[in-house]
Amino acid sequence: MFNALVVERDEEGKTSASVQHLDDSRLPEGEVTVSVAFSTLNYKDGLCIGPGGGLVRSYPHVPGIDFAGTVERSEDARFKPGDKVVLTGWRVGEAHWGGYAQKARVKADWLVPLPDGLDMRQAMAVGTAGLTAMLAVMALEDHGLEPGDGPVLVTGAAGGVGSVAVALLARLGHEVAAVTGRPEAADYLSNLGASEIVAREDLAEVTRKPLEAERWAGCVDAVAGAMLGRVLKQMEYGRSVAAVGLAGGAAIEGALITPFILRGVNLLGIDSVMQPYDNRVRAWARIARDLPMDKLEAMIRPATLGDLPGLGADILKGRIRGRVVVDVNA
């Protein structure tokens, strides 16, 4: 038997979430059974706890797109009982029961070993958001970004991806400009390593100018919408924007082809859900090496399974700062 946050939908289509005590026979198919220690909260989790957002295939459902835990049983030679593992992505917590439970059963292909230098709680403080931030930084590096090149912009900086991106970039020696619409987050972002705080309204206006003055040596963008349209016009020649989210909308408002053909700007799409195994391992190793643990600790907000319905609603309204770490056994 194990506890899990179960989301149910009634005949009228309304959903409700509660902590329930389930039998192991309820677990889905998979080669590896994991005793979960920690999970975390992402925007997708908020959707799956609440209205579903078109992500949940069937009810009742256990959300949680991330988890860290210990292998309990394995039918795959790559993992044995006692191994510490991490899971992010692969539509776990959406199409497949996820990490908001004391036990999970998944395909072996979806797991990676817990990297040396991180414990399970820290791994979930990182989670999908931190993995995405690391993948974005790696993509910028692969396209030539080096410390000392100039200011690197991070939009949506107080969110999960943005917070980790700010801390990573600052630790790697970059000058970081953090965009936020919450003035009260300025001290938080400065403590993570941001050297400049940019007000969201400074970049939120749609303009029809083909180009603007060159300002940014790189960008991790979690917003899209009008802000991405502005940022592209302000990129330095030959520089790159790593696009990781669409909090401001799926379209790139006010965007023109001009930055791409006159300045050679690159727009790099970052996906963490279906990321190949080898690159996941590479990213997790970089996280363990390059993410300052004291900064990571400053991002953490602890939670339990029972807290998740309220927190899920909060993240959909933009009220969550940093990283929520869920102790599923508390």
Secondary structure, DSSP 8 states (H G I E B T S, - for coil): -EEEEEEEE-TTS-EEEEEEEE-GGGS---SEEEEEEEEE--HHHHHHHTT-TTT--SSSB---SEEEEEEEEESSTT--TT-EEEEE-TTBTTTB--SSBSEEEE-GGGEEE--TT--HHHHHHHHHHHHHHHHHHHHHHHTT--TTS-EEEESSTTSHHHHHHHHHHHHTT-EEEEEES-GGGHHHHHHHT-SEEEEGGGT-S----S-----EEEEEES--HHHHHHHHHHEEEEEEEEE---TT-SS-TT--SHHHHHS--EEEE---SS--HHHHHHHHHHHHHHS-HHHHHHHEEEE-GGGHHHHHHHHHTT---SEEEEETT-
